[in-house]
Amino acid sequence: MFSRDEAKQDEMRRLLGDERVRYYVGDVRDYDSVLRASRGIDHVFHAAALKQVPSCEFFPLEAVRTNILGSANVVEAAERNGVGSVVVLSTDKAVYPVNAMGMSKAMMEKVAQAHARNNPNSATTVSCVRYGNVMYSRGSVIPLFIEQIKAGRAPTVTDPTMTRFLMSLGESVELVEHAFQHARPGDIFIRKAAACTIGDLAEAVCELFNVPAKLDVIGVRHGEKLDETLASREELTQAEDFGEFLRVPLDARDLNYSLYVSEGELDEGPVEDFNSSNAPRMGVPEIIELLKRLPEVRAELALRDPVLAC
Ligand SMILES: O=c1ccn([C@@H]2O[C@H](COP(=O)(O)OP(=O)(O)O[C@H]3O[C@H](CO)[C@@H](O)[C@H](O)[C@H]3O)[C@@H](O)[C@H]2O)c(=O)[nH]1
């Protein structure tokens, strides 16, 4: 475990109580600290990031330092130490990005792919995973709605028509495991997901907590998109479909394009990207079922009304 936050590391140490886990305090921005931590390591899962959209709009260079340069440090240190594989965690916001967080994650993907392209004989397989919103992740909207309802307030909704892909923490971890087991250098693995509107999500939380679905519409925040895209149209023309997952392989051509002119294939491919407005759409009842499966939501329901939690 390598991270900046010694308090969280301490909490994890006590929670896990597992002497096989070693803890390193350091920062992905500091190459030497990453180099030291990745010595003698077989696999790296790179999740360190600045991930809040609005805050990265105010401090874009901080996103550059952590999400782009920090990721480059992780890849470079892994290469130097002969680490077997590196899986870097990306986001749907990296596709057709409009905000600094998404742009920096898009660049992180490019750094990972460039490593694969420029080091064909490397002992280190670097791949990416990309997914949408992880339900109940720290600082995200579902725990916020629940806190607001508990405080007797209406949930604050930016735009009820805004859509997002939803998945559980378990599903995002499955994607990381899939990449870990199957990745070829430079692959991007994408987890398909269902989407919903934020208005329906707020309504579902209200219904689950048995309060009237009265929403407080606050308007879109800095840098937010109305809909998110998990796979671009350009990627879909190359992607392999594995049911739950898509695999976008590396474009491993070199810069000598003339070689390909006479051999190129004209493939129109799909006309649309895979986005949260054309993906399978969940309504309020389906969102409620999904929410009920989250242990954190069940715990909150049990506190409020033990009967409702059953
Ligand atoms: O008071 C609020 C706050 C947020 N929202 C909306 O809720 C949705 C989800 O917001 P949030 O949970 O803050 O997540 P996102 O801004 O969509 O970003 C999250 O999901 C991304 C995947 O798309 C990850 O990459 C990011 O790190 C993570 O913060 C968005 O449509 C927001 O506009 C509200 O309606 N009311």
The ligand as a Tripos MOL2 file, in Angstrom:
@<TRIPOS>MOLECULE
LIG
   36    38     1     0     0
SMALL
NO_CHARGES

@<TRIPOS>ATOM
      1 O1        -25.2230   17.9170   -4.7380 O.2       1 LIG1
      2 C1        -25.0970   17.2600   -5.7910 C.ar      1 LIG1
      3 C2        -23.8610   16.7390   -6.2380 C.ar      1 LIG1
      4 C3        -23.8280   16.0220   -7.4160 C.ar      1 LIG1
      5 N1        -24.9540   15.8320   -8.1560 N.ar      1 LIG1
      6 C4        -24.9120   15.0820   -9.4350 C.3       1 LIG1
      7 O2        -24.7270   13.7260   -9.1780 O.3       1 LIG1
      8 C5        -24.0090   13.1120  -10.2290 C.3       1 LIG1
      9 C6        -22.8400   12.3750   -9.6490 C.3       1 LIG1
     10 O3        -21.9910   13.3030   -8.9850 O.3       1 LIG1
     11 P1        -20.7170   12.8210   -8.1490 P.3       1 LIG1
     12 O4        -21.0920   11.6770   -7.2670 O.co2     1 LIG1
     13 O5        -20.0860   14.0190   -7.5470 O.co2     1 LIG1
     14 O6        -19.8110   12.1690   -9.2930 O.3       1 LIG1
     15 P2        -19.2250   12.7460  -10.6390 P.3       1 LIG1
     16 O7        -19.0060   14.2190  -10.6010 O.co2     1 LIG1
     17 O8        -20.0820   12.2110  -11.7710 O.co2     1 LIG1
     18 O9        -17.7800   12.0510  -10.6520 O.3       1 LIG1
     19 C7        -17.5720   10.7700  -10.0410 C.3       1 LIG1
     20 O10       -17.6680    9.7690  -10.9920 O.3       1 LIG1
     21 C8        -16.6330    9.7400  -11.9520 C.3       1 LIG1
     22 C9        -16.9560    8.6790  -12.9880 C.3       1 LIG1
     23 O11       -17.7990    9.2850  -13.9390 O.3       1 LIG1
     24 C10       -15.3070    9.5460  -11.2910 C.3       1 LIG1
     25 O12       -14.2830    9.5430  -12.2390 O.3       1 LIG1
     26 C11       -15.1100   10.7190  -10.3500 C.3       1 LIG1
     27 O13       -13.8710   10.6020   -9.7350 O.3       1 LIG1
     28 C12       -16.2260   10.7640   -9.3430 C.3       1 LIG1
     29 O14       -16.0860   11.8890   -8.4930 O.3       1 LIG1
     30 C13       -23.6060   14.2290  -11.1900 C.3       1 LIG1
     31 O15       -24.4920   14.2060  -12.2830 O.3       1 LIG1
     32 C14       -23.8000   15.4940  -10.3730 C.3       1 LIG1
     33 O16       -24.1870   16.6030  -11.1690 O.3       1 LIG1
     34 C15       -26.1650   16.3160   -7.7130 C.ar      1 LIG1
     35 O17       -27.1940   16.1500   -8.3810 O.2       1 LIG1
     36 N2        -26.1920   17.0200   -6.5430 N.ar      1 LIG1
@<TRIPOS>BOND
     1     1     2 2
     2     2     3 ar
     3     2    36 ar
     4     3     4 ar
     5     4     5 ar
     6     5     6 1
     7     5    34 ar
     8     6     7 1
     9     6    32 1
    10     7     8 1
    11     8     9 1
    12     8    30 1
    13     9    10 1
    14    10    11 1
    15    11    12 2
    16    11    13 1
    17    11    14 1
    18    14    15 1
    19    15    16 2
    20    15    17 1
    21    15    18 1
    22    18    19 1
    23    19    20 1
    24    19    28 1
    25    20    21 1
    26    21    22 1
    27    21    24 1
    28    22    23 1
    29    24    25 1
    30    24    26 1
    31    26    27 1
    32    26    28 1
    33    28    29 1
    34    30    31 1
    35    30    32 1
    36    32    33 1
    37    34    35 2
    38    34    36 ar
@<TRIPOS>SUBSTRUCTURE
     1 LIG1         1 GROUP 0 **** ****
